Amino acid sequence: MTTLLDEAIERARALPQRAQDDLARVVLQLTEAEQSIYQLSVDELAALAPSMIEADAGVYASDAQVAAVWAKHSQ
């Protein structure tokens, strides 16, 4: 264990139990994320292909289109 990690753990021990649990969840998520990289399925790759072609061509959604999506899904 590194010195920096030792120091972080010591500081975490001084936190209230709820804060310690929150911190522990974050650490667990970070360590899990580094160990597994999601692999897209063939169907997922095929679904993304048209968007990738548009992105490669420099075709992106307009500001108005993006705003409309945010408005629709922000409720």
Sequence and secondary structure as in RCSB ss.txt:
>XXXX:A:sequence
MTTLLDEAIERARALPQRAQDDLARVVLQLTEAEQSIYQLSVDELAALAPSMIEADAGVYASDAQVAAVWAKHSQ
>XXXX:A:secstr
  HHHHHHHHHHHTS HHHHHHHHHHHHHHHHHHH      HHHHHHHHHHHHHHHTT    HHHHHHHHHHH  
